[in-house]
Amino acid sequence: MQNYIFDFDGTLANSGKTGVLATQAAFRELTLPAPQADLINYYMGIPIEVSFKKMVPDHNFTDQEFAELLTCFRQYYHKLEAANMTLVKGVLVQNLKQTHIKCFFDYWQFTPSIVVSIQRLLKTRRD
């Protein structure tokens, strides 16, 4: 096999802290009660379009307010990801570094920070 596809988050890197911090910051900015980390982690993996409403079940969002919350979250996420995303170290990473196979990565939103994280992880250059 010459090509491998990886889900980036949870396999090669952990972005959980970034998600928690961005969620809390976005909620605070819209003067909503910031969810606790354990609640955010409970909903991790569920689309934010669903999970954010479940985190404040007594709040009735207007369409505009909810759109602002999602935008705010994404902005905070991009600001925070480089400093808070951690790379997973282990056998998989070591094996990838030692091979010359083509690797493809799947991530919910591919950003420059993710590219840098992959480069740092594999110590490769971007072509």
N, C-alpha and C positions, 0 to 999 in steps of 0.2 A: 504494500500500500504506500502510495507516495503523497497523498493529501490527507490532512486531518482537519476536522472542524471542531472547535471548542466553544462551549458557552463560557465567555470570559469571566463573568461575575460568579464567584463561588467555586470556580474551578482553578483559575489562575490568579484571581484577585478578589478581595473582599471590599465591597463598597457600603456595607451596613452602616458604619459610623457616618458616612457622608449622607446617606438617606435619612438617618435620624436627625442629624444637625440641620439639614436643609428643610425637612418637614417642620421641625420646631420653629425655625426662623421664619418660614413662610406663614405659619399660623399666627405667630406673634405679630408679624408685620400687618396682618389684617385684623389685629386685635381680637383674635380668637384664642381660646385656651390652648396652650401648646401641649400636645399629647406626650405622655411619658414614653421613654425609650422602649419599655417592654410592650406597650400597645403598638407602637410603630413596627417593632420587630415581628409582632404577631401577624400583622397584615403585610409584611414584606413578601413580595412576589405577586400580590394582587394588584391589578392596575390602580394607579392613584385616583383615577376617575371614579372608582368604586370605594377604595379604602378610605380616602379622605372624608367622605360623607359618613362613613361608619365610625370614624374617630370622634366625631361630634354629633351624635345621633339626635340631639335636641335642637340643633341649629338648622334652620331652613335657609339654604343658600339661594340667592338669586343666580340666574345664569351668569350675569356679569361678575358677581362676587366670586363664584366658583372658578370662572375662567381666570380671574386675577390671582386666585390662590394657586392654581396650576402653573401659571406663568411665573409667579414669584418663586415657587418651589424649584422650577427648572433653572431659574437664574441663580438661586442660592446653590443648587446642586453643582452647577458648572464652576462657581467660585470656590467651592469647598472640596471638590473631588481630588484635585492634585495633592492637596495637603493631608487628606484623610483616607484615601484609598490605600490599602496595604496589599502587597503582593504575597501570594501563597508560595511557600517554599516547600519543596518536596521532590519525590522521585520523578513525577511527571515533568516538572520544570527542568530538572537536571537532564532528563532524557531528551527533551526538546532542544536544549542547548547543544547537545552532543551530536545531533543529527542534522541532516541537510534536507529535511522534508519541507514541503509547503504546508504552512499552518494557516487556517482561516479562523477568525474569531467572531462570535455573535455577541452583541451587546445591545441593550435596549435603545441606546442613543450613542452612536459612535462619535466621540469628541476628540479634539487634539490631546486632551489629558489622557484619554484611554490609549491613544497611539504612543504617547510618551511612556505610559506604564508598560505597554507591551514591549517597547524597545528596551526599557530598563530591565524588564524581566528576562528577555532573551538576549540582551546586549547585541542587538542588530541595528542596522541603519534602515531608514525609510527610503524605499526606492520610488 
